[in-house]
């Protein structure tokens, strides 16, 4: 019996047609946005947000990580990168700082691409927990077999991110780590480096996260050795980035997984869409709903002071400022991004009416 030739895996006619439509849509969105918001206007908006919030002194550094507690609270930088590769900066946009929880986004992208969307949904979950990012109680509350929600709950809170790290393929810790760092570097468009001081600082005081890993293991929701997983998780939170790096990484997601500067296809459009959906539900910890309500953009923050927001098909906005609010989100970062998003009219839920 002769078999008809077909495209391997998911590359069937429907998938190819869908991908072509996506590419055309992305190009149209980027072109329309460039026409509506010329470069000079974007830079003016960035400068205005930078100057307006430069004197804000609210918030405080993350005190429970000694390295972060010592960060210079005066440093403040904004970067915007569009899907057609334009870059706009203000202030300390190229100052290096620890990525912290924002790394969870790119580890999730890797696991989604390799393990598949169903694996993430079934083994980790994608619902917001409504509790603080480092909550162990969320694990107990999510252990509800009637709802089918697995104990970690969401890949962007600590428990879910630890479970996500345990799903990274590799024969050794070093192989897993090198894979994650390589992929994060591809998102940024250049090689990123581990901050050994941050890593050592966090490993010396990691008992709570290790307890979370052991608790997950008891619920059969951790898929590798707890100690090795916590080491990997700590490393992924300890590489350095700049606001510009975060904007490029976010713009890669906005561009369907293709880096707008290097033009490398780091991931695919479907993975990018799922990552952005999870960012919308839990990107700013237990204030994610308020953020989405007020700003209307998927975003992710980290206790290192970084925050990145993504406008699908158009751009990403990133800010660095170390003082945080009670939930662990950069105070100036939130204000600046909200200001830029409003000035540019990029709330994804708001239809811009024709005048």
RODO-2510 file (C-alpha; in nm, 4 decimals, decimal comma):
residues 355
     n   res          X          Y          Z
     1     x     0,0000     0,0000     0,0000
     2     x     0,1478     0,3319    -0,1061
     3     x     0,1329     0,6119     0,1435
     4     x     0,0670     0,9646     0,0362
     5     x     0,3460     1,2044     0,1212
     6     x     0,2570     1,4567     0,3897
     7     x     0,4258     1,7222     0,5942
     8     x     0,5760     1,5853     0,9187
     9     x     0,4133     1,6489     1,2579
    10     x     0,2073     1,9621     1,2862
    11     x     0,3145     2,0991     0,9463
    12     x    -0,0139     2,0172     0,7754
    13     x    -0,1979     2,2409     0,5342
    14     x    -0,4127     2,4042     0,8022
    15     x    -0,1112     2,4813     1,0195
    16     x     0,0815     2,6311     0,7279
    17     x    -0,2176     2,8431     0,6274
    18     x    -0,2578     2,9596     0,9876
    19     x     0,1100     3,0494     1,0103
    20     x     0,0963     3,2453     0,6836
    21     x    -0,2078     3,4400     0,8088
    22     x    -0,0255     3,5094     1,1356
    23     x     0,2829     3,6412     0,9526
    24     x     0,0716     3,8659     0,7318
    25     x    -0,1200     3,9942     1,0354
    26     x     0,2005     4,0593     1,2296
    27     x     0,3483     4,2539     0,9394
    28     x     0,0304     4,4575     0,9009
    29     x     0,0126     4,5349     1,2721
    30     x     0,3747     4,6475     1,2818
    31     x     0,3299     4,8586     0,9675
    32     x     0,0095     5,0207     1,0956
    33     x     0,1675     5,0952     1,4307
    34     x     0,4734     5,2515     1,2688
    35     x     0,2432     5,4779     1,0688
    36     x     0,0345     5,5735     1,3733
    37     x     0,3293     5,6234     1,6115
    38     x     0,6365     5,7606     1,4325
    39     x     0,9756     5,7183     1,5981
    40     x     0,9953     6,0790     1,7139
    41     x     0,6644     6,0430     1,8966
    42     x     0,7667     5,7192     2,0709
    43     x     1,0907     5,8771     2,1924
    44     x     0,8989     6,1789     2,3214
    45     x     0,6604     5,9522     2,5098
    46     x     0,9509     5,7565     2,6617
    47     x     1,1314     6,0767     2,7626
    48     x     0,8137     6,2180     2,9150
    49     x     0,7577     5,9076     3,1288
    50     x     1,1213     5,9041     3,2355
    51     x     1,1242     6,2688     3,3404
    52     x     0,7835     6,2567     3,5051
    53     x     0,8672     5,9678     3,7403
    54     x     1,2396     6,0301     3,7907
    55     x     1,1854     6,1903     4,1315
    56     x     0,9509     5,9206     4,2683
    57     x     1,0945     5,7702     4,5889
    58     x     0,8138     5,5321     4,6872
    59     x     0,8846     5,1656     4,7516
    60     x     1,1876     4,9833     4,8873
    61     x     1,4410     4,7292     4,7647
    62     x     1,3876     4,3568     4,8196
    63     x     1,5425     4,3191     5,1660
    64     x     1,5380     3,9391     5,1872
    65     x     1,8090     3,9047     4,9190
    66     x     2,1234     4,0794     5,0387
    67     x     2,2502     4,1632     4,6904
    68     x     1,9219     4,3287     4,5918
    69     x     1,8929     4,5174     4,9196
    70     x     2,2080     4,7116     4,8264
    71     x     2,0893     4,8193     4,4776
    72     x     2,1118     5,1903     4,3951
    73     x     1,7557     5,3211     4,4225
    74     x     1,8367     5,6230     4,2037
    75     x     1,9003     5,4099     3,8944
    76     x     1,6063     5,4236     3,6557
    77     x     1,5932     5,3252     3,2890
    78     x     1,3307     5,2755     3,0191
    79     x     1,3569     5,0928     2,6872
    80     x     1,1051     5,0331     2,4103
    81     x     1,1722     4,7949     2,1211
    82     x     0,9301     4,7590     1,8308
    83     x     0,8709     4,4482     1,6247
    84     x     1,0411     4,6138     1,3284
    85     x     1,3602     4,6572     1,5325
    86     x     1,3479     5,0216     1,6420
    87     x     1,4945     5,0983     1,9868
    88     x     1,4072     5,3893     2,2174
    89     x     1,5803     5,4496     2,5495
    90     x     1,5915     5,6906     2,8415
    91     x     1,7991     5,6989     3,1593
    92     x     1,9816     5,3884     3,2836
    93     x     1,8395     5,1551     3,0195
    94     x     2,1701     4,9689     2,9832
    95     x     2,2446     4,9144     3,3522
    96     x     2,2821     4,5445     3,4396
    97     x     2,0639     4,3974     3,7132
    98     x     1,9422     4,0470     3,8120
    99     x     1,6506     3,9219     3,6026
   100     x     1,4883     3,7389     3,8964
   101     x     1,1289     3,6245     3,8305
   102     x     1,1148     3,7623     3,4778
   103     x     1,3277     3,4612     3,3807
   104     x     1,0237     3,2432     3,4485
   105     x     0,8723     3,3738     3,1238
   106     x     1,1556     3,2423     2,9089
   107     x     1,1912     2,9122     3,0927
   108     x     0,8177     2,8650     3,0387
   109     x     0,8634     2,9412     2,6680
   110     x     1,1322     2,6722     2,6480
   111     x     0,9271     2,4076     2,8298
   112     x     0,6151     2,4882     2,6259
   113     x     0,8105     2,4505     2,3027
   114     x     0,9778     2,1233     2,4037
   115     x     0,7157     1,9553     2,6228
   116     x     0,3987     2,0975     2,4684
   117     x     0,1062     2,3068     2,5885
   118     x    -0,0908     2,0146     2,7341
   119     x     0,2008     1,9073     2,9526
   120     x     0,2266     2,2534     3,1057
   121     x    -0,1478     2,2778     3,1594
   122     x    -0,1797     1,9279     3,3088
   123     x     0,1367     1,9200     3,5211
   124     x     0,1650     2,2814     3,6353
   125     x    -0,1598     2,4661     3,5653
   126     x    -0,2250     2,8089     3,4169
   127     x    -0,4735     2,9664     3,6590
   128     x    -0,3837     3,2613     3,8803
   129     x    -0,3348     3,1625     4,2456
   130     x    -0,4442     3,4961     4,3923
   131     x    -0,1757     3,4585     4,6591
   132     x     0,1779     3,5984     4,7054
   133     x     0,4398     3,4721     4,4574
   134     x     0,6260     3,2630     4,7170
   135     x     0,3173     3,1105     4,8786
   136     x     0,3320     2,7499     4,9937
   137     x    -0,0349     2,7693     5,0932
   138     x    -0,1247     2,7972     4,7242
   139     x     0,0111     2,4456     4,6737
   140     x    -0,2225     2,3052     4,9386
   141     x    -0,5219     2,5028     4,8133
   142     x    -0,4660     2,3938     4,4522
   143     x    -0,4533     2,0271     4,5505
   144     x    -0,8175     1,9851     4,4518
   145     x    -0,8748     1,6774     4,2411
   146     x    -1,2341     1,7816     4,1704
   147     x    -1,1200     2,0820     3,9679
   148     x    -0,8310     1,8999     3,8073
   149     x    -0,5958     2,1874     3,8898
   150     x    -0,2446     2,0621     3,9718
   151     x    -0,0841     2,1921     4,2950
   152     x     0,1716     2,4362     4,1430
   153     x    -0,1104     2,6414     3,9913
   154     x     0,0748     2,8770     3,7559
   155     x     0,4224     2,8798     3,5941
   156     x     0,4933     3,2402     3,6977
   157     x     0,4667     3,2001     4,0759
   158     x     0,7509     3,0312     4,2617
   159     x     0,5878     2,6894     4,3044
   160     x     0,4865     2,6691     3,9394
   161     x     0,8196     2,8054     3,8199
   162     x     1,0039     2,5454     4,0274
   163     x     0,7851     2,2724     3,8747
   164     x     0,8532     2,4200     3,5298
   165     x     1,2283     2,4063     3,5938
   166     x     1,1927     2,0398     3,6888
   167     x     1,0514     1,9710     3,3395
   168     x     1,3601     2,1042     3,1583
   169     x     1,5247     1,8194     2,9648
   170     x     1,8907     1,7353     3,0151
   171     x     2,1216     1,4632     3,1416
   172     x     2,2817     1,6880     3,4022
   173     x     2,2259     2,0142     3,5848
   174     x     2,4893     2,1841     3,3697
   175     x     2,3269     2,0662     3,0468
   176     x     1,9867     2,1955     3,1608
   177     x     2,1314     2,5285     3,2715
   178     x     2,3280     2,5800     2,9504
   179     x     2,0117     2,5153     2,7507
   180     x     1,8094     2,7728     2,9464
   181     x     2,0834     3,0369     2,9323
   182     x     2,1326     2,9802     2,5593
   183     x     1,7616     3,0259     2,4936
   184     x     1,7347     3,3361     2,7129
   185     x     2,0360     3,4789     2,5286
   186     x     1,8631     3,4153     2,1957
   187     x     1,5623     3,6115     2,3209
   188     x     1,7954     3,8990     2,4171
   189     x     1,9999     3,8801     2,0967
   190     x     2,3363     3,8377     2,2698
   191     x     2,5043     3,6237     2,5368
   192     x     2,3710     3,6741     2,8886
   193     x     2,5840     3,5972     3,1944
   194     x     2,5168     3,4434     3,5353
   195     x     2,5667     3,6891     3,8219
   196     x     2,7596     3,4652     4,0618
   197     x     2,7146     3,7033     4,3544
   198     x     2,3368     3,6940     4,3163
   199     x     2,3373     3,3174     4,2737
   200     x     2,5523     3,2647     4,5857
   201     x     2,3402     3,5112     4,7843
   202     x     2,0164     3,3340     4,6966
   203     x     2,1516     2,9797     4,7345
   204     x     2,2676     3,0669     5,0870
   205     x     1,9110     3,1514     5,1884
   206     x     1,6960     2,9204     4,9763
   207     x     1,5288     2,7105     5,2441
   208     x     1,1767     2,8314     5,1631
   209     x     1,2025     2,7457     4,7935
   210     x     1,3573     2,4077     4,8786
   211     x     1,0626     2,3414     5,1115
   212     x     0,8265     2,4276     4,8243
   213     x     1,0108     2,1806     4,5995
   214     x     0,9854     1,9035     4,8601
   215     x     0,6152     1,9775     4,9121
   216     x     0,5579     1,9594     4,5362
   217     x     0,7445     1,6290     4,5273
   218     x     0,5091     1,4923     4,7937
   219     x     0,2176     1,5770     4,5656
   220     x     0,3933     1,4150     4,2680
   221     x     0,4084     1,7570     4,1022
   222     x     0,7864     1,7894     4,0820
   223     x     0,9510     1,5967     3,8002
   224     x     1,3198     1,5947     3,8972
   225     x     1,5354     1,5915     4,2092
   226     x     1,4322     1,8785     4,4439
   227     x     1,7842     1,9938     4,5283
   228     x     1,8982     1,9973     4,1645
   229     x     1,5771     2,1692     4,0567
   230     x     1,6222     2,4475     4,3124
   231     x     1,9799     2,4974     4,1930
   232     x     1,8571     2,5307     3,8342
   233     x     1,5721     2,7590     3,9379
   234     x     1,8106     2,9835     4,1328
   235     x     2,0485     3,0073     3,8385
   236     x     1,7704     3,1067     3,6017
   237     x     1,6757     3,3906     3,8362
   238     x     2,0381     3,5079     3,8654
   239     x     2,1502     3,6089     3,5185
   240     x     2,1946     3,9784     3,4471
   241     x     1,9908     4,1823     3,1998
   242     x     1,9304     4,5466     3,1171
   243     x     1,6020     4,7231     3,0499
   244     x     1,7024     4,7196     2,6843
   245     x     1,7580     4,3417     2,6997
   246     x     1,4126     4,2930     2,8510
   247     x     1,2549     4,5097     2,5831
   248     x     1,4209     4,3011     2,3101
   249     x     1,3124     3,9784     2,4828
   250     x     0,9572     4,1069     2,5143
   251     x     0,9562     4,2304     2,1549
   252     x     1,0564     3,8783     2,0481
   253     x     0,7355     3,7492     2,2062
   254     x     0,5432     4,0383     2,0509
   255     x     0,6877     3,9345     1,7153
   256     x     0,5616     3,5766     1,7362
   257     x     0,8920     3,4392     1,8652
   258     x     1,1298     3,5992     1,6140
   259     x     1,3902     3,8364     1,7569
   260     x     1,3353     4,1735     1,5820
   261     x     1,7072     4,2596     1,5934
   262     x     1,8767     3,9293     1,5018
   263     x     1,5763     3,7917     1,3041
   264     x     1,6354     3,4535     1,4709
   265     x     1,3236     3,2420     1,5244
   266     x     1,3722     3,1736     1,8955
   267     x     1,0321     3,0140     1,9454
   268     x     0,7047     2,9893     1,7530
   269     x     0,3901     3,2000     1,7374
   270     x     0,1716     2,9532     1,9281
   271     x     0,4195     2,9321     2,2155
   272     x     0,4484     3,3114     2,2276
   273     x     0,0710     3,3468     2,2475
   274     x     0,0461     3,1009     2,5372
   275     x     0,3307     3,2691     2,7250
   276     x     0,1623     3,6072     2,6884
   277     x    -0,1654     3,4606     2,8157
   278     x     0,0049     3,3349     3,1317
   279     x     0,1800     3,6708     3,1757
   280     x    -0,1621     3,8352     3,1670
   281     x    -0,2967     3,6097     3,4433
   282     x    -0,0011     3,6151     3,6831
   283     x     0,2761     3,8436     3,5594
   284     x     0,2555     4,0897     3,8496
   285     x     0,1912     3,8329     4,1207
   286     x    -0,1274     3,8910     4,3234
   287     x    -0,1842     4,2363     4,1707
   288     x    -0,1980     4,1003     3,8150
   289     x    -0,5706     4,1649     3,7851
   290     x    -0,5323     4,5290     3,8848
   291     x    -0,2471     4,5698     3,6362
   292     x    -0,4463     4,4223     3,3485
   293     x    -0,7493     4,6294     3,4462
   294     x    -0,5520     4,9556     3,4513
   295     x    -0,2903     4,9011     3,1787
   296     x    -0,4290     4,6268     2,9555
   297     x    -0,0979     4,4601     2,8669
   298     x     0,0537     4,1222     2,9537
   299     x     0,3595     4,1900     3,1657
   300     x     0,6100     4,0324     3,4024
   301     x     0,7957     4,1844     3,6932
   302     x     1,0865     4,0681     3,9065
   303     x     1,2033     4,1618     4,2556
   304     x     1,5303     4,2793     4,1022
   305     x     1,3374     4,5881     3,9871
   306     x     1,2718     4,4951     3,6263
   307     x     0,9378     4,4845     3,4510
   308     x     0,8500     4,4179     3,0879
   309     x     0,5128     4,4652     2,9150
   310     x     0,4283     4,3295     2,5705
   311     x     0,2047     4,4748     2,3009
   312     x     0,1429     4,1784     2,0648
   313     x     0,2400     4,2548     1,7073
   314     x     0,3831     4,5948     1,7984
   315     x     0,6401     4,6383     2,0735
   316     x     0,7629     4,5752     2,4260
   317     x     0,8212     4,8286     2,7033
   318     x     1,0732     4,7576     2,9792
   319     x     1,1786     4,9518     3,2874
   320     x     1,4395     4,9098     3,5588
   321     x     1,3991     5,0713     3,9007
   322     x     1,4761     4,8709     4,2145
   323     x     1,2259     5,0054     4,4739
   324     x     0,9248     4,7723     4,4942
   325     x     0,5689     4,7888     4,6202
   326     x     0,4311     4,5420     4,8755
   327     x     0,3558     4,2826     4,6048
   328     x     0,7142     4,2870     4,4714
   329     x     0,6658     4,5040     4,1617
   330     x     0,8788     4,8039     4,0643
   331     x     0,6935     5,1221     4,1646
   332     x     0,8432     5,3484     3,8977
   333     x     0,8322     5,0636     3,6475
   334     x     0,4558     5,0307     3,6758
   335     x     0,3969     5,4046     3,6566
   336     x     0,6243     5,4544     3,3558
   337     x     0,4795     5,1649     3,1555
   338     x     0,1233     5,2715     3,2283
   339     x     0,2068     5,6240     3,1138
   340     x     0,3719     5,5042     2,7909
   341     x     0,0913     5,2577     2,7155
   342     x    -0,1740     5,5269     2,7611
   343     x     0,0143     5,7860     2,5555
   344     x     0,0650     5,5413     2,2691
   345     x    -0,2847     5,3924     2,2955
   346     x    -0,1698     5,0297     2,3099
   347     x    -0,4099     4,8788     2,5636
   348     x    -0,4962     4,5471     2,3937
   349     x    -0,8552     4,5630     2,5170
   350     x    -0,9262     4,9142     2,3964
   351     x    -1,0420     4,9795     2,0411
   352     x    -0,9023     5,2989     1,8956
   353     x    -1,1965     5,4756     1,7313
   354     x    -1,1370     5,6484     1,4001
   355     x    -1,1789     6,0262     1,4179
***
